[in-house]
Amino acid sequence: MTGSEPKRVGVFGTGWGARVSVPAFRAAGWEVAALWSRKPERAAMMSQRLEIPFATHEAAALLDRPEIDAVAIHTPPHMHLDLCRAAFAAGKHVLVDKPFATNVEDARQLAASAEDSDLTTMVNYEFRFAPLRAQVERLVKDGAIGAVRHASIDLQTTNPLVQMDRPWRLDPAHGGGLLNELGSHAIDRFRQWFGDIASVSARFAAFPPEGLDPSFTSEDQISASFTFESGATATLSMNWVSNPPLGLRVVITGSDGVILATSPGSMLSEGEVRIGRAGDDQFKAVPVPDDDSQELPADAVGISARLIQAFAAGIDAGNSPAPNFTDGLYSQIAIDAMRESAAMGYVVSITQR
C-alpha cells in the first residue's frame, strides 16, 4: 500500500465508533468498508444507516476481509487485547480507543504485541489534536513561560453517561468510571505537555445516582498530585457530579509567566488560551495559529479526523506517531498507580519501562 492508494478501515463498535469514528475516517479521506457490533441486528441496522457495505458480529469475518487496511477498535477495554492481537495476526494496522486496557499487565502485552507486529498502532487520545490543546503544548515547548514549575487541572462537569445506553462505561469491571473515561485524557494531557510522570498520590470518592446497579459504583471525584521527571509538579481535581457544570480550567505556572486555559467542556476543544508573562499586569489572549487542518471543525469528528490523518501518515511512513501504544502503556501505568495510591493511602512511584 502506498500513500496514493485509498485506505479502507473496518470499525469495531457502534457507539463512538458509529457516531464519531465513521464520519471522522470519511472526513480524513478513508473508505469505511466494514462495521462490527456484538449484536448482529445492530450491526446490520447501523451499517445500512451509515451506508457501510459489510456488517458482522464476528470479529474474524471483518479481519479476514483482504480489502481492509486497518481497524478502529471502539469496544469496552477488556476486549482490546484479544481484538488487537487478532488484528495484528491479520496484518491490520490498529487505532484503539482509550482507556487503553483494564490493567497494566494487559497494557504491557498490548505494547509488546504492537512492537512485534511492525504495524502502525495508535491510541485514540484524539484530543491531543484539539487546536487549543496543541496551542498550549507549543507555548510550553517553546519556552513561552520559561521552565514549568507547577500545573493544575480543575474540571467540574456532569456525567454524560448516566442517561446513555452504555452501562459498561459505569462498570469498573469493564473499565468504567471517571478515571478511565475523563481522567485518562487528563493523564495524557499532562504527559503531552510535561513529559514522564515520576510519582502520584490520589484520592477518589463515589456518588452513585439513585437506582444505579450497585456493582457499577465507580469513582465520581478525583483529587491527585503528581511529580514529573522534569521536577515540575501538578494537581488534578475533577468530578462529573457538578450540576450545572463549570467546565475546565488549566493553570500552568513557569519561571517567566503563567498560561491560563479555560473551556466550557471537558477536553479543551473549545475555549480560550491566555498568557501572562512576568511583569505583565494582565493576561493576553493567544490566537490559534493557522494550520493545514483548519478546514476541519474543532468538534469530536474534526479532531478525530486530525488524529486519523496522523495515523495514515504513520502507515505511509512505516511508524507509529504519538499517541501510540507506548503512550497507552504509560498512561495505564499512571492510572493503576492512582488506583493503588487511593486504595492504600500512600504516594506511588512510577517506573515507566
C-alpha positions in Angstrom: 0.0 0.0 0.0 1.3 3.5 -0.9 0.1 6.9 0.0 -1.7 7.3 -3.3 -3.9 4.2 -2.8 -7.2 4.6 -0.9 -7.2 3.4 2.6 -10.0 1.3 3.9 -10.9 0.8 7.6 -13.1 -1.7 9.5 -14.7 -0.2 12.6 -15.4 -2.2 15.7 -18.2 -0.6 17.8 -21.5 1.1 17.1 -21.4 3.7 19.9 -18.5 6.2 19.5 -17.4 4.1 16.5 -20.5 4.8 14.5 -21.2 8.3 15.9 -17.7 9.8 15.6 -15.2 7.4 14.1 -17.1 6.6 10.9 -17.6 10.3 9.9 -14.1 11.1 11.1 -12.5 8.5 8.9 -14.5 9.7 5.9 -13.5 13.3 6.7 -9.9 12.2 6.6 -10.3 10.7 3.2 -10.7 7.0 4.1 -13.3 4.5 3.0 -15.3 2.8 5.8 -15.5 -0.8 4.4 -17.0 -2.8 7.4 -18.7 -2.4 10.7 -18.8 -4.8 13.7 -21.2 -5.0 16.6 -21.7 -7.7 19.2 -25.4 -7.6 18.2 -25.9 -8.8 14.6 -29.2 -6.9 14.3 -27.5 -3.6 15.4 -24.5 -4.2 13.0 -27.0 -4.6 10.1 -29.1 -1.6 11.1 -26.2 0.8 11.6 -24.3 -0.3 8.5 -27.4 0.3 6.4 -27.9 3.7 8.1 -24.3 4.7 7.6 -24.0 3.1 4.1 -21.2 0.7 5.0 -21.1 -2.2 2.6 -20.3 -5.0 5.1 -21.7 -5.7 8.6 -20.9 -8.5 11.0 -21.0 -9.6 14.7 -18.0 -11.9 14.2 -14.6 -10.3 14.6 -12.8 -12.8 12.3 -15.3 -12.1 9.5 -14.2 -8.5 9.5 -10.5 -9.1 10.0 -10.4 -11.7 7.2 -11.5 -9.2 4.5 -8.5 -8.5 2.3 -9.6 -5.0 1.3 -9.3 -3.7 4.8 -6.0 -2.0 5.6 -6.7 -1.0 9.2 -9.2 -1.3 12.0 -10.5 1.1 14.6 -11.4 -0.6 17.8 -14.1 1.2 19.9 -15.1 -1.5 22.3 -15.0 -1.9 26.1 -11.3 -2.0 27.1 -11.4 -5.6 28.4 -11.8 -6.6 24.7 -8.8 -4.7 23.4 -6.1 -7.2 24.0 -7.8 -10.1 22.1 -9.0 -7.9 19.3 -5.6 -6.2 18.8 -3.8 -9.5 18.7 -6.3 -10.8 16.1 -5.9 -7.7 14.0 -2.1 -8.0 14.1 -2.3 -11.6 13.1 -4.4 -10.5 10.1 -1.9 -7.8 9.2 -4.1 -4.8 10.0 -2.9 -1.5 11.3 -4.8 -0.6 14.6 -6.3 2.5 16.1 -7.6 1.5 19.5 -9.8 3.5 21.9 -9.0 4.7 25.3 -8.8 3.6 28.1 -6.1 1.5 26.6 -6.6 -1.5 28.8 -8.1 -2.6 32.1 -4.7 -3.1 33.9 -1.0 -2.7 33.4 -0.4 -6.4 32.5 -2.8 -6.2 29.6 -1.3 -2.9 28.6 2.2 -4.3 28.6 1.1 -7.2 26.4 -0.6 -4.8 24.0 2.5 -2.7 23.7 4.7 -5.8 23.2 2.3 -7.3 20.6 2.3 -4.0 18.7 6.1 -3.8 18.7 6.3 -7.4 17.4 3.7 -6.7 14.7 5.7 -4.0 12.9 2.4 -2.4 12.1 1.2 1.2 12.7 -0.6 1.4 16.1 -2.1 4.4 17.8 -4.4 5.1 20.8 -7.4 7.3 20.3 -6.3 10.1 22.5 -7.9 12.3 19.8 -8.0 15.5 21.9 -4.2 15.8 21.6 -5.2 17.2 18.2 -7.6 19.8 19.5 -6.2 23.2 18.4 -6.3 24.8 21.8 -4.6 21.9 23.5 -1.9 21.8 20.8 -1.5 25.5 21.3 -0.7 25.0 25.0 1.8 22.3 24.0 3.6 24.8 21.6 3.7 27.5 24.2 5.2 25.2 26.8 7.7 23.6 24.5 8.7 26.9 23.0 9.5 28.2 26.5 6.9 31.0 26.5 6.7 30.9 30.3 10.2 29.6 31.0 10.7 26.3 32.9 7.4 24.8 34.1 7.2 24.7 37.9 3.6 23.7 38.6 0.3 23.0 36.8 -3.2 22.4 37.8 -6.2 21.0 36.0 -9.7 21.6 37.5 -12.7 20.0 35.9 -16.3 20.3 37.2 -18.7 18.7 34.9 -21.8 16.4 34.7 -21.7 12.7 34.0 -22.7 12.3 30.3 -23.1 8.5 30.6 -25.9 8.2 33.2 -28.6 8.7 30.5 -26.8 6.8 27.8 -27.4 3.1 27.0 -23.8 2.2 27.6 -23.7 0.9 31.2 -20.3 -0.7 30.8 -18.8 2.8 31.0 -20.0 3.0 34.6 -18.9 -0.6 35.4 -15.4 -0.7 37.0 -15.0 -4.3 35.9 -15.2 -3.3 32.3 -13.1 -0.2 32.5 -15.8 2.3 33.5 -15.6 5.3 35.8 -14.4 8.9 35.8 -10.7 7.9 35.9 -10.9 5.8 32.8 -13.4 8.0 30.9 -12.0 11.5 31.5 -9.1 11.0 33.8 -7.2 9.1 31.2 -7.4 12.1 28.9 -6.1 14.3 31.8 -3.1 12.0 32.3 -2.3 12.0 28.6 -2.6 15.8 28.6 0.0 16.0 31.4 2.3 13.6 29.6 2.0 15.5 26.3 2.8 18.8 28.0 5.3 17.9 30.7 6.8 14.5 30.0 7.0 11.4 32.1 5.3 11.2 35.5 7.5 10.2 38.4 5.0 9.8 41.2 1.4 10.2 42.1 -0.9 10.5 45.2 -4.6 10.1 44.7 -8.0 10.1 46.5 -11.3 9.1 45.0 -15.0 9.5 46.1 -18.2 7.9 44.7 -21.6 9.5 44.5 -23.7 7.0 42.5 -27.2 8.1 41.3 -30.3 6.5 42.8 -31.4 3.4 41.0 -27.9 2.6 39.6 -26.8 -1.1 39.7 -24.6 -1.1 42.9 -22.0 -3.2 41.1 -21.5 -0.2 38.8 -20.3 2.1 41.6 -17.0 3.7 40.5 -15.2 6.9 41.2 -17.1 10.2 40.6 -14.5 12.5 42.1 -10.7 12.5 41.8 -8.0 14.5 43.7 -4.4 13.8 42.8 -0.9 15.2 43.0 1.8 14.4 40.5 5.6 14.9 40.2 7.3 14.7 36.9 10.8 13.6 35.8 11.5 17.2 34.9 11.0 18.3 38.5 7.7 20.0 37.9 4.6 19.2 40.0 0.9 19.2 39.2 -2.5 18.8 40.8 -5.7 17.3 39.3 -9.2 17.9 40.6 -12.1 16.6 38.7 -15.7 15.4 39.1 -18.7 14.6 37.0 -21.3 15.3 39.6 -21.3 19.1 39.2 -24.8 20.3 38.1 -24.7 22.8 36.5 -21.2 22.1 35.1 -18.5 24.7 35.4 -16.1 23.3 32.8 -12.3 23.1 32.6 -9.6 25.4 34.0 -5.9 24.8 33.4 -3.2 26.9 35.0 0.5 26.3 34.1 3.0 28.3 36.2 6.5 28.8 34.8 9.6 30.7 35.8 8.7 33.5 33.4 4.9 33.6 33.4 1.6 31.8 33.5 -0.6 30.1 30.9 -4.4 30.1 31.7 -6.7 27.9 29.5 -10.4 27.7 30.1 -13.2 25.7 28.4 -16.9 25.2 28.9 -16.4 21.5 28.1 -14.0 18.8 29.4 -11.4 18.4 26.7 -10.2 21.9 25.7 -11.7 21.5 22.3 -13.3 24.9 22.7 -12.5 27.9 24.9 -9.6 30.3 25.2 -5.9 30.2 26.0 -4.3 33.3 27.6 -0.8 34.1 28.8 0.7 36.4 31.4 4.4 37.0 31.4 6.4 38.0 34.4 5.8 41.7 34.9 2.6 41.9 33.0 -0.4 43.4 34.7 -3.0 41.3 32.8 -3.3 38.2 30.7 -3.5 38.4 26.9 -5.4 36.0 24.7 -3.2 33.9 22.4 -4.6 33.5 18.9 -4.8 30.0 17.5 -2.2 29.7 14.7 -3.3 28.6 11.2 -2.5 25.1 10.2 -3.3 22.7 7.3 -6.3 21.3 9.2 -8.3 24.5 9.7 -10.9 23.2 7.3 -11.8 20.5 9.9 -14.1 21.6 12.7 -12.8 21.7 16.3 -15.5 19.2 17.4 -15.1 15.5 18.1 -15.3 14.4 14.5 -12.9 17.1 13.2 -10.4 16.4 16.0 -10.6 12.7 15.4 -10.0 13.3 11.7 -6.8 15.1 12.5 -5.6 12.1 14.5 -6.6 9.8 11.6 -4.6 11.9 9.3 -1.6 11.2 11.5 -2.5 7.5 11.6 -2.5 7.5 7.8 0.9 9.3 7.7 2.3 6.7 10.1 1.1 3.9 7.8 2.7 5.5 4.8 6.0 6.1 6.7 6.0 2.7 8.5 6.0 4.1 12.0 3.5 4.8 14.8 3.0 8.5 15.6 2.1 9.6 19.1 -0.2 8.9 20.8 0.9 5.3 20.2 0.8 2.1 22.2 3.8 3.2 24.3 1.8 6.2 25.3 -1.1 4.0 26.1 1.1 1.8 28.3 2.5 4.7 30.2 -1.0 6.2 30.7 -2.2 2.8 32.1 0.8 2.7 34.4 -0.3 6.1 35.8 -3.9 5.0 36.1 -3.0 1.9 38.0 -0.7 3.8 40.3 -3.5 6.3 41.1 -5.8 3.3 42.0 -3.1 1.9 44.2 -2.5 5.2 45.9 -6.2 5.8 46.5 -6.6 2.2 47.9 -3.5 2.2 50.1 -3.2 5.9 51.1 0.4 6.4 50.0 2.5 8.1 47.3 3.2 5.7 44.4 6.5 5.9 42.5 6.1 5.2 38.8 8.6 3.2 36.8 8.0 3.6 33.1 9.8 0.8 31.4 
